[in-house]
Amino acid sequence: MIIETHRFGRVTINPDHIISFGEGLLGFEQLKRYAIILCEATEPIQWLQAVDDPTVSLPIINPFLIKPDYELDVDDAELHSIGTPSVEEILIVNAMVLPEKIREATVNLSAPVLINLRSKQGRQIVMEYSQANAIRYPAFEALAAYYREQEARKPEKKEQADVSINQKT
């Protein structure tokens, strides 16, 4: 299936991977179908793209990359609404704000998105606000640390490749 997007142009998605949000997402209640778009250039940030509106593409991230001690407060009814998945079948992501000044990037820890990977049902929940679960939790430092770690791994791989080439000569 091909969908049009403003951010990525024409994108081919597997119709079996479309996630249904029965209640939509906050601010986008009318949009019920989304696909996760992986973009290597923005990894670990992914994109929750509305299938039926090319202009709606939300940056999302695994909240544990930003705040390792992040805690969810989810009740049974909320889990039931996405098919009562097992822990292994739940994908948890949170929406981000990526302003022009990237140092001001934030993640909304108060409204996680839960996705049942088996049934492809999703729901955004709103948790009680707290300092730990801020709506605009700073994300830049954690992202910078992630990118430094990824960059540090590259030379190791290159050195290993160089050693292999030298051994063959």
N, C-alpha and C positions, 0 to 999 in steps of 0.2 A: 504494500500500500504506500502510495506517495502522498505526502502532505506538504503544503506550502508553509514556510515560516519566514518571518521577517529577518530573524537573526541568522539562520543557517541556509536559507534558500529552500530548494526542494530537497526533502529528506525521505528516504525509504525506511519505513518502519514495518515490523511484523505485526499484523492485526492482533495476533495472540498476545502481544505485549502491551496492548492498550490497557491503561489502568482506569477503572470506573470509580468516580467519586460521587456517590449518591446525593450528597449535599453540596457538591462543588467545593471550592476552596474559599477562604475568607477574601471577600472583595470580588470573587469570581464565581458566585453561587450558581450562575446560569450555565457555566461550562462544566461538563461532567466527565469528559474523556481527555486523558493526558497520556503522553509517552515520555519516558526518560531518554534524553539525548546525552550521550557521552561525547565530550569534546576534549580531545587530547590537549589542546592549547590551554584549557582552563582547569584541567584535572588538579585537585580533587573536586573542584566545583563541577556539578552536572547541571542539567537544565530540565525542568518540568515543563514540557511544551504542550499547550492546549492543542488538541487534534482539530478542533472546530473553529479556532480563531488564530490566524497566523501571527497576530500581534502579541499574544500572551505567551511569554517564555520566562519562567521564574528560575533564578539561580538557586540551587539547593546543595546542601552539603551534609555529610555525616556529622552530627553534632559532637560526637566523641573525639573527632579530630581537633575541634576547636576547644572543647571543654571536657577533658577525659573523665571528670567526676560528675558529668551531667546525669541528672536523675529524672525519670519520667514518672508521672502520676496518671496512670491509665486505669479506668475501671472496667469491669467485666462487660458492661453494656457497650462501651466503645470498642472493645475487642470483638464482641459479638457482631457489631455492625459491619465488620470486614471479614466475617466468617470464622471467628475464633481460631486464629492461626496458632501454631506452636511457635515458640521463641525463635527457632531457626528459620521460620517462614516469614518473619516480619522484617521489613526494611524500614528504618527510621531515618528520615531526613528533615532538615529544617530550611526554611527560606532565608535567603540572604539579601542584603542591600549592597550593591557594588557601585558606589558613587565614582565620579571622575577621579577624586582624590582617594586612591585605593587604600591609603592608611586609615580612612574612615569607614572601611567595610565593616558591616555588622551582620550578625545572625540572630534570628528571632527564636530564642530558646523557649518562649512561652507558648508557642503554637506548633508543635511538631506534626509532621505528616507521617502517618502510619500506612504502610502498604503491605498487604498480604500477597506475597510473591506467588503463592499457589493459585489463589482465586482471582488475582489482579483487581482486588477491591482496595480502595484507599479511603482514608478519612483524616482530615486535619482536626486535631483536638486543641482546645484552649485550656491551658493549665492556669492555676492561680498564680498571679504575678508575684515574683520574689526577686531579691537581688541576684540570687543564683540563676534564676530563669528569666533574665531580662529580655525585654522585647528587642532592644538594640544592644546586644552583647558584642563587644569589640572582637573582631576576628583577625585583624591584620597580623598581629604578632604570631598567632598560631599558624596562620597560612605561611608567613615568612619562614618559620621554623620547619614546616613541612617541605617547602621548596628547597631550603638549605640541605635538609636531609636527603632529598632526592638528588640534588646536585652532587652531594658528597659521594653518593653511590656510583655515579658515572665514571669517575677516574678509576675506581677499583675495577670496573668491568673493562675499561680500556687497557689498563695495565695487564689484566689477565689475557686479553686478546693479543697484546703485543708479545707476551711471553710465549703464547702458543705459536705465533707466527715465527718467532725467533727459534723455537725448538724444531720447526719443520725445515729451516734453511740449512 
